[in-house]
Amino acid sequence: MIESYIAVDIGASSGRLIAGFIENSVLKTEEIHRFKNGYVQKEGHFVWDTEHLFAQILKGLKAASAKGYEPISLGIDTWGVDYVLIDKHGEPTAPAYAYRDGRTSREVLEKLWSQISARELYKRNGIQKQAFNTIYQLFEQKLRDPDALERAETLLMMPDYLNFKLTGIRKSEYTNGTTSQLVSCAARDWDYDLIAKLGLPAKIFSHLNPPGTTVGPLKAEIADRLGLKHGLEVVMVASHDTASAVAAAPLLSDDHIFLSSGTWSLMGVERLEPDCSELSYEHNFTNEGGCNYRYRYLKNIMGLWILQNLRREIFCPSFEAYYAAAVRGSSFQGVVDVNDSSFLAPPSMKDAITGYCRSHSLPVPQNDDEILCCAYNSLASSYEKTVREIELITGRTYECINIIGGGCQDKLLNYLIARRTGKRIYTGPVEGTAIGNLCVQMLKAGKIQDLDSARRLITRSFAITLVDDDDSAFTFKA
């Protein structure tokens, strides 16, 4: 049996369990289980099937044992903002609503802003204004279903809830907590004054713990059922998936911008202090928590969600080749604002793109090739704009962009980013989020000295590729 650490990395469209261990000063990883994820409809709302997620984690742990791995610990990361309210018996008091549900209407936001302005919120927490942030979801719940809040004993962000299901212990983690827009930048904990101002129950918010905190041992009955040893620890990693991904950005330095590319694109820089200035607010940047209380100063961009939806609507056996041929062969130059709410959860992404163009008096794509061209150019344009905003706000120029996550495999998009931004583009590692998850567990176990050592280990262990604007690539050597 190989002693290893298990990363449970769950995104909005898929999840995976990856085993990792260090051998001869190199981080070795193996994917042991992969599964689909997605919201489902229930009583007119989009909600997460948390029982499905929990069952898949157990299935993955059983697969790890079957593959000859003996887990020392496991850590869970997921997307941000979504949560589960549980009562004193550990039962949910309401469905686990998905951020794409759309229940936080403009009316809800304006009712909240009548109690505290959006600008004042930003001064307190430095978090990007997005209608699906936890603060607005909870405020909507207070207006529509106050009983669910009254019966709740604890609010757990999604990874914290899955930790609870594994251990029976209720603990909250810092990095995912910051996505709620309810955490004080200054205190690095819940903003209880703000919580009181909004009339939310303070009792449901438990202290925020930093990455590397032990949640507790896996429940004995689960360990017995899966044939795992007792005492297997569940560890809080940087449980917001972007926080784990940034921890694994191997080339991150003062010269590098990171782009965590997945269903969402998160683009920014790592900073030691938050920026809650008026300029930062105007450009809608966020100061999310990271490892060692560093800040992920970034902007959320709709990302590969748009391409994932188009993939379902445009059938082609060799889809990647078709993408490249369509975009390179099309003269269509129109771009849309990929962050517009019309792209959040449309019945048809093709119709959403053409509809946006019509309603904004833009050139309208006439066929699938032009729709793909519009989508790709719009994403690249959004990244270019974000790079310029980062340089404006920070007052400096960055030489490189390190693209991490599954989206770094899209060579066409990488080429367009390089061409539009004029930056050196380094791609990899692909499973950056899971690797960052593993590194936090190894840091806690003393297998890695510090975060900088973890990044050097990643650079030694995984191919990092340089892409230039003529679409050639080669392997980067540290």
C-alpha positions as CSV (number, residue, x, y, z in Angstrom):
1,M,0.0,0.0,0.0
2,I,1.2,3.5,-0.9
3,E,0.8,6.1,1.8
4,S,-0.8,9.1,0.1
5,Y,-3.0,12.2,0.4
6,I,-6.3,12.5,-1.3
7,A,-7.6,15.7,-3.0
8,V,-11.3,15.9,-3.5
9,D,-11.7,18.6,-6.1
10,I,-15.3,19.4,-7.1
11,G,-16.2,22.0,-9.7
12,A,-19.6,23.1,-10.9
13,S,-19.6,20.6,-13.8
14,S,-17.4,17.7,-12.6
15,G,-15.5,16.3,-9.6
16,R,-12.4,14.2,-9.2
17,L,-10.4,12.4,-6.5
18,I,-6.7,12.5,-7.0
19,A,-4.1,10.7,-4.9
20,G,-0.7,12.3,-4.3
21,F,2.6,11.5,-2.7
22,I,6.2,12.6,-2.9
23,E,8.8,10.2,-4.4
24,N,12.4,11.2,-5.1
25,S,11.6,14.9,-4.6
26,V,8.9,14.8,-7.2
27,L,5.1,15.1,-6.6
28,K,3.4,12.0,-8.1
29,T,-0.4,12.1,-8.7
30,E,-3.0,9.7,-10.0
31,E,-6.7,10.4,-10.7
32,I,-8.6,7.6,-9.0
33,H,-12.2,8.7,-9.6
34,R,-14.0,11.2,-11.8
35,F,-17.7,12.1,-11.8
36,K,-20.2,14.5,-13.3
37,N,-21.7,17.4,-11.3
38,G,-24.4,19.9,-12.1
39,Y,-27.4,21.6,-10.5
40,V,-30.8,19.9,-10.7
41,Q,-34.3,21.5,-10.7
42,K,-36.4,21.1,-7.6
43,E,-39.6,23.0,-6.9
44,G,-38.8,25.7,-9.5
45,H,-35.2,26.3,-8.3
46,F,-31.7,25.1,-9.3
47,V,-30.2,23.2,-6.4
48,W,-27.1,21.0,-5.8
49,D,-27.5,17.3,-5.2
50,T,-25.3,17.1,-2.1
51,E,-26.2,13.4,-1.5
52,H,-24.8,12.6,-5.0
53,L,-21.6,14.5,-4.2
54,F,-21.2,12.7,-0.9
55,A,-21.8,9.3,-2.5
56,Q,-19.2,10.0,-5.1
57,I,-16.6,11.0,-2.5
58,L,-17.2,7.6,-0.8
59,K,-17.0,5.8,-4.1
60,G,-13.7,7.5,-4.8
61,L,-12.2,6.6,-1.4
62,K,-13.2,3.0,-2.0
63,A,-11.5,3.2,-5.4
64,A,-8.3,4.6,-3.8
65,S,-8.1,1.6,-1.5
66,A,-8.7,-0.8,-4.4
67,K,-5.8,0.9,-6.3
68,G,-3.4,0.3,-3.5
69,Y,-3.4,3.7,-1.8
70,E,-3.5,4.1,2.0
71,P,-4.8,7.6,2.6
72,I,-3.2,9.6,5.4
73,S,-5.6,12.5,5.0
74,L,-8.1,14.0,2.6
75,G,-9.1,17.6,1.8
76,I,-12.1,19.0,-0.1
77,D,-12.3,22.0,-2.3
78,T,-15.3,23.3,-4.3
79,W,-16.7,26.4,-5.9
80,G,-17.6,29.4,-3.7
81,V,-20.6,31.3,-2.5
82,D,-23.0,28.3,-2.0
83,Y,-23.9,26.9,1.4
84,V,-26.1,24.5,3.4
85,L,-28.1,25.5,6.5
86,I,-28.3,22.6,9.0
87,D,-30.3,22.3,12.2
88,K,-29.2,20.9,15.6
89,H,-29.6,17.4,14.3
90,G,-27.4,18.0,11.3
91,E,-30.3,18.0,8.8
92,P,-30.6,20.7,6.1
93,T,-33.3,23.3,6.7
94,A,-33.5,24.3,3.1
95,P,-32.2,23.0,-0.3
96,A,-28.6,23.7,-1.2
97,Y,-29.4,26.4,-3.8
98,A,-27.1,26.8,-6.8
99,Y,-25.6,30.2,-7.5
100,R,-27.1,30.1,-11.1
101,D,-30.6,29.8,-9.6
102,G,-31.4,33.5,-10.2
103,R,-33.4,34.0,-7.0
104,T,-31.4,37.1,-6.1
105,S,-33.3,39.6,-8.3
106,R,-32.4,43.2,-8.7
107,E,-35.1,44.0,-6.2
108,V,-33.4,41.8,-3.6
109,L,-30.1,43.6,-4.1
110,E,-31.7,47.0,-3.9
111,K,-33.5,46.1,-0.6
112,L,-30.1,45.1,0.8
113,W,-28.4,48.2,-0.5
114,S,-31.0,50.3,1.2
115,Q,-29.6,49.1,4.5
116,I,-25.9,49.3,3.5
117,S,-24.6,50.7,0.2
118,A,-22.6,48.6,-2.3
119,R,-19.7,50.9,-1.8
120,E,-19.7,50.6,2.0
121,L,-19.9,46.8,1.6
122,Y,-16.8,46.9,-0.5
123,K,-14.9,49.0,2.0
124,R,-15.6,46.4,4.6
125,N,-15.0,43.2,2.7
126,G,-13.4,44.1,-0.6
127,I,-15.4,41.5,-2.5
128,Q,-16.6,41.8,-6.1
129,K,-20.2,42.7,-6.5
130,Q,-22.1,39.7,-7.9
131,A,-25.8,39.0,-7.5
132,F,-25.2,35.4,-6.5
133,N,-22.8,36.1,-3.6
134,T,-23.8,34.4,-0.3
135,I,-24.8,37.7,1.3
136,Y,-27.5,38.2,-1.3
137,Q,-28.6,34.6,-1.2
138,L,-29.0,34.7,2.6
139,F,-30.8,38.1,2.4
140,E,-33.2,36.7,-0.1
141,Q,-33.8,33.6,2.1
142,K,-34.6,35.9,5.0
143,L,-37.2,37.7,2.9
144,R,-38.8,34.6,1.4
145,D,-38.1,31.7,3.8
146,P,-37.2,33.1,7.2
147,D,-38.1,29.8,8.9
148,A,-35.2,28.1,7.3
149,L,-32.8,30.6,8.9
150,E,-34.6,30.4,12.2
151,R,-34.3,26.6,12.4
152,A,-30.7,26.6,11.3
153,E,-27.9,26.1,13.9
154,T,-25.0,26.3,11.5
155,L,-24.2,27.7,8.0
156,L,-21.6,25.6,6.2
157,M,-20.1,26.5,2.9
158,M,-20.2,23.6,0.4
159,P,-16.8,22.0,1.3
160,D,-17.4,22.5,5.0
161,Y,-20.8,20.7,4.7
162,L,-19.1,17.7,2.9
163,N,-16.4,17.7,5.7
164,F,-19.3,17.6,8.2
165,K,-20.9,14.6,6.4
166,L,-17.5,12.8,6.6
167,T,-16.7,13.6,10.2
168,G,-19.8,14.8,12.0
169,I,-17.8,18.0,13.0
170,R,-19.0,21.5,12.1
171,K,-16.1,23.8,11.2
172,S,-15.8,26.6,8.7
173,E,-12.8,27.4,6.5
174,Y,-11.5,30.9,5.7
175,T,-10.8,31.0,1.9
176,N,-14.3,29.8,0.9
177,G,-15.9,31.9,3.6
178,T,-14.4,35.1,2.0
179,T,-16.5,34.5,-1.1
180,S,-19.6,35.1,0.9
181,Q,-19.1,38.9,1.0
182,L,-19.7,38.6,4.8
183,V,-16.1,38.5,6.0
184,S,-14.2,41.5,7.3
185,C,-10.9,42.1,5.5
186,A,-9.5,43.6,8.6
187,A,-10.6,40.9,11.1
188,R,-10.2,37.9,8.7
189,D,-13.4,36.5,10.2
190,W,-17.1,37.0,9.9
191,D,-18.2,40.7,10.0
192,Y,-20.7,40.3,12.9
193,D,-21.7,44.0,12.8
194,L,-22.7,43.6,9.1
195,I,-24.5,40.3,9.9
196,A,-26.5,42.1,12.6
197,K,-27.2,45.1,10.4
198,L,-28.8,42.7,7.8
199,G,-30.9,40.9,10.4
200,L,-29.2,37.5,9.8
201,P,-28.8,35.2,12.8
202,A,-25.2,35.4,14.2
203,K,-25.4,32.0,15.7
204,I,-25.1,30.2,12.4
205,F,-21.6,31.7,11.6
206,S,-18.9,29.7,13.3
207,H,-15.2,30.9,13.5
208,L,-13.3,30.8,10.2
209,N,-10.2,28.5,10.3
210,P,-7.2,28.8,8.0
211,P,-6.1,26.2,5.5
212,G,-4.2,23.4,7.2
213,T,-6.7,23.1,10.1
214,T,-7.8,19.5,11.0
215,V,-11.5,19.0,10.9
216,G,-11.4,15.6,12.5
217,P,-11.1,11.9,11.8
218,L,-13.3,10.1,9.3
219,K,-16.3,8.6,11.0
220,A,-15.5,5.1,12.1
221,E,-18.6,3.6,10.4
222,I,-17.5,5.2,7.1
223,A,-13.9,3.9,7.5
224,D,-15.2,0.4,8.3
225,R,-17.6,0.4,5.4
226,L,-14.8,1.4,2.9
227,G,-12.1,-0.7,4.5
228,L,-10.0,2.3,5.5
229,K,-7.9,2.6,8.6
230,H,-9.4,4.5,11.6
231,G,-7.8,7.9,12.3
232,L,-7.8,9.0,8.6
233,E,-7.8,12.8,9.0
234,V,-10.1,15.2,7.1
235,V,-8.1,18.4,6.7
236,M,-9.2,21.9,5.7
237,V,-7.4,22.8,2.6
238,A,-7.8,26.1,0.8
239,S,-11.3,25.0,0.2
240,H,-12.3,27.5,-2.4
241,D,-11.1,25.9,-5.6
242,T,-9.4,29.1,-6.8
243,A,-7.5,29.4,-3.6
244,S,-6.2,25.9,-4.1
245,A,-5.4,26.6,-7.7
246,V,-3.5,29.8,-6.9
247,A,-1.5,27.9,-4.2
248,A,-0.4,25.7,-7.1
249,A,0.5,28.4,-9.6
250,P,4.1,27.4,-10.0
251,L,5.5,30.6,-11.5
252,L,3.6,33.1,-9.4
253,S,5.7,36.1,-8.6
254,D,5.7,39.8,-8.9
255,D,6.0,39.4,-12.7
256,H,3.1,37.0,-13.1
257,I,-0.7,37.3,-13.4
258,F,-2.6,34.1,-12.8
259,L,-5.6,32.8,-14.8
260,S,-7.4,29.9,-13.2
261,S,-9.3,28.6,-16.2
262,G,-12.3,26.4,-15.8
263,T,-16.1,26.7,-15.8
264,W,-15.2,30.2,-14.4
265,S,-12.1,32.1,-15.2
266,L,-10.4,33.8,-12.2
267,M,-7.8,36.3,-13.3
268,G,-5.6,38.3,-11.0
269,V,-2.5,38.6,-8.8
270,E,-1.5,37.5,-5.4
271,R,-1.1,40.3,-2.8
272,L,-0.2,40.6,0.9
273,E,-2.7,43.3,1.6
274,P,-6.3,43.9,0.3
275,D,-7.2,46.8,-1.9
276,C,-10.6,48.2,-1.0
277,S,-10.0,51.5,-2.7
278,E,-12.5,53.4,-4.9
279,L,-10.6,52.6,-8.0
280,S,-10.7,48.9,-7.2
281,Y,-14.4,49.1,-6.5
282,E,-15.1,50.9,-9.8
283,H,-13.4,48.1,-11.7
284,N,-15.2,45.4,-9.6
285,F,-12.1,43.5,-8.4
286,T,-12.3,41.1,-5.5
287,N,-10.0,40.5,-2.5
288,E,-10.6,36.8,-1.7
289,G,-8.7,35.0,1.0
290,G,-5.8,32.7,0.1
291,C,-3.2,30.5,1.8
292,N,-1.2,32.1,4.7
293,Y,-3.8,35.0,4.6
294,R,-2.5,36.2,1.3
295,Y,-5.1,37.8,-0.9
296,R,-6.3,36.6,-4.3
297,Y,-6.8,40.0,-6.0
298,L,-8.8,39.0,-9.0
299,K,-11.8,39.3,-11.3
300,N,-14.4,36.6,-11.9
301,I,-15.1,36.1,-15.6
302,M,-17.8,33.8,-17.0
303,G,-15.1,31.5,-18.5
304,L,-15.4,28.1,-20.2
305,W,-19.0,27.8,-19.2
306,I,-19.9,29.6,-22.4
307,L,-17.8,27.1,-24.5
308,Q,-19.1,24.1,-22.5
309,N,-22.7,25.1,-23.4
310,L,-21.8,25.6,-27.0
311,R,-20.2,22.2,-27.1
312,R,-23.6,20.7,-26.2
313,E,-25.4,22.6,-29.0
314,I,-22.8,22.3,-31.8
315,F,-22.1,18.7,-32.6
316,C,-18.9,17.7,-34.4
317,P,-16.9,14.5,-34.1
318,S,-13.6,16.4,-34.0
319,F,-14.9,19.3,-31.9
320,E,-11.5,20.8,-31.0
321,A,-10.3,20.8,-34.6
322,Y,-13.7,22.3,-35.6
323,Y,-13.3,25.1,-33.0
324,A,-9.9,26.0,-34.3
325,A,-10.9,25.9,-38.0
326,A,-14.1,27.8,-37.3
327,V,-12.4,30.6,-35.4
328,R,-9.3,30.9,-37.6
329,G,-11.4,30.7,-40.8
330,S,-14.0,33.3,-39.8
331,S,-13.7,37.0,-40.3
332,F,-16.4,37.7,-37.7
333,Q,-14.9,40.2,-35.2
334,G,-17.9,41.0,-32.9
335,V,-17.5,40.5,-29.2
336,V,-20.0,40.3,-26.3
337,D,-19.6,41.1,-22.6
338,V,-19.1,37.5,-21.3
339,N,-20.1,38.6,-17.8
340,D,-23.5,39.7,-18.8
341,S,-26.3,38.0,-16.7
342,S,-27.9,36.7,-19.9
343,F,-25.0,34.1,-20.1
344,L,-25.4,32.9,-16.5
345,A,-27.9,30.1,-17.2
346,P,-29.6,30.4,-20.6
347,P,-31.7,27.6,-22.1
348,S,-29.5,28.1,-25.3
349,M,-26.1,29.7,-25.3
350,K,-26.3,30.1,-29.1
351,D,-29.5,32.1,-28.7
352,A,-28.1,34.1,-25.8
353,I,-25.1,35.2,-27.9
354,T,-27.2,36.2,-30.9
355,G,-29.8,37.8,-28.7
356,Y,-27.2,39.9,-26.9
357,C,-25.7,41.1,-30.2
358,R,-29.2,42.1,-31.5
359,S,-30.2,43.9,-28.3
360,H,-26.8,45.8,-28.2
361,S,-26.8,46.7,-31.9
362,L,-23.7,44.6,-32.5
363,P,-22.9,42.5,-35.6
364,V,-25.0,39.3,-35.3
365,P,-23.3,36.0,-36.0
366,Q,-25.0,34.2,-38.8
367,N,-23.9,30.6,-38.3
368,D,-22.1,28.2,-35.9
369,D,-18.6,29.3,-37.1
370,E,-19.3,32.9,-36.4
371,I,-20.9,32.1,-33.0
372,L,-17.8,30.1,-32.0
373,C,-15.6,33.0,-33.2
374,C,-17.6,35.4,-31.2
375,A,-17.3,33.3,-28.0
376,Y,-13.6,32.8,-28.3
377,N,-12.8,36.4,-29.2
378,S,-15.1,37.6,-26.4
379,L,-13.3,35.5,-23.8
380,A,-9.9,36.7,-25.1
381,S,-11.0,40.3,-25.1
382,S,-12.3,40.0,-21.5
383,Y,-8.9,38.6,-20.4
384,E,-7.1,41.4,-22.2
385,K,-9.3,44.1,-20.6
386,T,-8.7,42.5,-17.1
387,V,-5.0,42.5,-17.6
388,R,-5.1,46.2,-18.4
389,E,-7.2,46.9,-15.4
390,I,-4.8,45.0,-13.1
391,E,-1.9,47.0,-14.4
392,L,-3.8,50.3,-14.0
393,I,-4.9,49.6,-10.4
394,T,-1.5,48.2,-9.2
395,G,0.5,50.8,-11.1
396,R,2.9,48.2,-12.7
397,T,3.4,46.1,-15.7
398,Y,3.4,42.3,-15.7
399,E,5.4,40.2,-18.1
400,C,3.7,36.8,-17.9
401,I,0.4,35.1,-17.4
402,N,0.4,31.6,-15.8
403,I,-2.8,29.7,-16.9
404,I,-3.7,26.8,-14.6
405,G,-6.6,24.4,-14.6
406,G,-8.4,22.4,-17.3
407,G,-8.8,25.4,-19.5
408,C,-5.0,25.6,-20.1
409,Q,-5.4,22.7,-22.5
410,D,-7.4,24.9,-24.9
411,K,-4.5,25.8,-27.3
412,L,-6.6,28.0,-29.4
413,L,-7.7,30.2,-26.5
414,N,-4.1,30.3,-25.2
415,Y,-3.0,31.5,-28.6
416,L,-5.7,34.3,-28.7
417,I,-4.8,35.4,-25.1
418,A,-1.1,35.6,-26.1
419,R,-1.9,37.5,-29.3
420,R,-4.3,40.0,-27.6
421,T,-2.3,40.7,-24.4
422,G,1.2,40.5,-25.8
423,K,2.3,38.7,-22.6
424,R,4.3,35.5,-22.3
425,I,1.8,32.7,-21.6
426,Y,2.8,29.7,-19.4
427,T,0.3,26.9,-19.1
428,G,0.0,24.2,-16.5
429,P,-0.5,22.3,-14.4
430,V,-3.8,21.1,-15.7
431,E,-5.0,19.7,-12.3
432,G,-3.8,22.8,-10.5
433,T,-6.6,22.9,-8.0
434,A,-6.2,19.3,-6.9
435,I,-2.4,19.8,-6.7
436,G,-2.8,22.9,-4.5
437,N,-5.2,20.9,-2.3
438,L,-2.6,18.1,-2.0
439,C,0.2,20.6,-1.2
440,V,-1.8,22.1,1.8
441,Q,-2.2,18.7,3.2
442,M,1.5,18.0,2.8
443,L,2.4,21.3,4.3
444,K,0.3,20.4,7.4
445,A,2.0,17.0,7.5
446,G,5.5,18.5,7.3
447,K,6.3,17.0,4.0
448,I,6.7,20.4,2.4
449,Q,8.3,23.4,4.3
450,D,6.3,26.3,3.0
451,L,4.2,27.7,0.1
452,D,7.3,28.7,-2.0
453,S,8.7,25.2,-1.6
454,A,5.4,23.8,-2.7
455,R,5.6,25.9,-5.9
456,R,9.1,24.8,-6.6
457,L,8.1,21.2,-6.1
458,I,5.2,21.7,-8.6
459,T,7.6,23.2,-11.2
460,R,9.9,20.2,-10.9
461,S,7.0,17.7,-11.1
462,F,4.8,18.9,-13.9
463,A,5.4,20.2,-17.5
464,I,4.9,23.9,-17.7
465,T,4.4,25.0,-21.4
466,L,5.2,28.4,-23.0
467,V,2.9,29.5,-25.7
468,D,3.7,32.4,-28.0
469,D,1.6,34.4,-30.4
470,D,2.4,32.3,-33.4
471,D,0.9,29.3,-31.6
472,S,4.2,27.4,-31.2
473,A,4.9,25.7,-27.8
474,F,7.7,24.1,-26.0
475,T,8.3,22.6,-22.6
476,F,9.6,25.1,-20.0
477,K,12.6,24.0,-17.9
478,A,12.9,25.4,-14.4
